[in-house]
Amino acid sequence: MQDRFDRFSQAIFEIWRSWHKIAADELEKHGLKGAYVGYLKAMQRHPEGITAVALGRACYKDKADVSRALATLEGRGLVRRENSGSGVYRSRLFLTEEGMEIACEINRRAVLAVE
């Protein structure tokens, strides 16, 4: 049983390491941290837009982390905000064309890694 657990643990570690390498490599080209991959991927899954609150839930991040990440992503022109008039956290967030291109690059790289 211990051997099986050890193999499982090693496999999880290898997957985690590969994921972080992909994230770092892809986003480094754009001067961003690999930690932003989760945000870009979550927003890509919501082309109709997503609120900051829902984005935090989708990425398992707290409000402060989401705010910092969005400030960076918006500042880089990768995310745009449509204000609904009911506050910043209820505004819909969308990937810009450039943001979508980066998310697609990450997808392509992830598919190659999985294959």
C-alpha positions as CSV (number, residue, x, y, z in Angstrom):
1,M,0.0,0.0,0.0
2,Q,2.8,2.4,0.9
3,D,4.5,1.8,-2.5
4,R,1.2,2.7,-4.3
5,F,0.9,5.9,-2.2
6,D,4.5,6.8,-3.0
7,R,3.9,6.4,-6.8
8,F,0.7,8.4,-6.5
9,S,2.5,11.2,-4.6
10,Q,5.3,11.3,-7.1
11,A,2.9,11.5,-10.0
12,I,1.0,14.4,-8.4
13,F,4.3,16.2,-7.8
14,E,5.4,15.7,-11.4
15,I,2.0,17.1,-12.7
16,W,2.3,20.1,-10.3
17,R,5.9,20.8,-11.4
18,S,4.9,20.6,-15.1
19,W,1.9,22.9,-14.6
20,H,4.1,25.5,-12.9
21,K,6.7,25.3,-15.6
22,I,4.1,25.8,-18.3
23,A,2.6,28.8,-16.4
24,A,6.0,30.4,-15.7
25,D,7.3,29.9,-19.3
26,E,4.2,31.2,-21.0
27,L,3.5,34.2,-18.8
28,E,7.2,35.2,-18.4
29,K,7.2,36.1,-22.1
30,H,4.5,38.7,-21.2
31,G,6.2,39.9,-18.0
32,L,3.7,38.3,-15.8
33,K,3.8,35.8,-12.9
34,G,2.8,32.2,-13.5
35,A,0.2,32.7,-10.7
36,Y,-2.0,34.6,-13.2
37,V,-2.7,31.5,-15.3
38,G,-5.6,30.5,-13.1
39,Y,-7.3,33.8,-13.6
40,L,-6.8,33.9,-17.4
41,K,-8.0,30.3,-17.7
42,A,-11.1,31.0,-15.5
43,M,-12.0,34.1,-17.5
44,Q,-11.5,32.2,-20.8
45,R,-14.1,29.7,-19.6
46,H,-16.5,32.6,-19.1
47,P,-16.7,34.5,-22.4
48,E,-20.0,36.1,-21.1
49,G,-17.9,37.7,-18.3
50,I,-17.4,36.9,-14.7
51,T,-17.5,39.0,-11.5
52,A,-14.4,39.4,-9.3
53,V,-16.3,37.5,-6.5
54,A,-17.0,34.5,-8.9
55,L,-13.4,34.7,-10.2
56,G,-12.1,34.4,-6.7
57,R,-14.3,31.4,-6.0
58,A,-13.3,29.8,-9.3
59,C,-9.6,30.2,-8.5
60,Y,-9.8,29.5,-4.8
61,K,-8.3,33.0,-4.0
62,D,-9.3,35.6,-1.5
63,K,-10.6,39.1,-2.4
64,A,-7.2,40.8,-1.9
65,D,-5.4,38.4,-4.2
66,V,-8.0,38.8,-6.9
67,S,-7.9,42.6,-6.6
68,R,-4.1,42.6,-7.0
69,A,-4.1,40.3,-9.9
70,L,-6.9,42.2,-11.7
71,A,-5.0,45.5,-11.2
72,T,-2.0,43.9,-13.0
73,L,-4.0,42.2,-15.7
74,E,-6.1,45.3,-16.4
75,G,-3.0,47.5,-16.3
76,R,-1.4,45.2,-19.0
77,G,-4.5,45.5,-21.1
78,L,-5.4,41.8,-20.8
79,V,-8.7,42.3,-18.9
80,R,-11.4,44.8,-19.3
81,R,-14.2,45.6,-16.9
82,E,-17.8,46.5,-17.8
83,N,-19.2,48.4,-14.9
84,S,-22.8,47.3,-14.1
85,G,-23.4,50.3,-11.9
86,S,-23.6,48.2,-8.8
87,G,-20.0,48.4,-7.6
88,V,-16.6,47.2,-8.6
89,Y,-17.1,43.6,-7.3
90,R,-20.2,43.2,-9.4
91,S,-18.7,44.5,-12.6
92,R,-18.3,41.9,-15.4
93,L,-14.7,41.1,-16.3
94,F,-13.7,40.0,-19.8
95,L,-10.5,39.0,-21.5
96,T,-9.3,41.4,-24.1
97,E,-8.2,40.1,-27.5
98,E,-4.6,40.0,-26.2
99,G,-5.7,38.3,-23.0
100,M,-7.6,35.7,-25.0
101,E,-4.5,35.1,-27.2
102,I,-2.4,34.4,-24.1
103,A,-5.0,32.1,-22.6
104,C,-5.0,30.2,-25.9
105,E,-1.2,29.9,-26.0
106,I,-1.4,28.4,-22.5
107,N,-4.0,25.9,-23.7
108,R,-1.9,24.9,-26.6
109,R,1.1,24.3,-24.4
110,A,-0.9,22.4,-21.8
111,V,-2.3,20.1,-24.6
112,L,1.2,19.3,-25.7
113,A,2.3,18.6,-22.2
114,V,-0.6,16.2,-21.6
115,E,0.0,14.4,-24.9
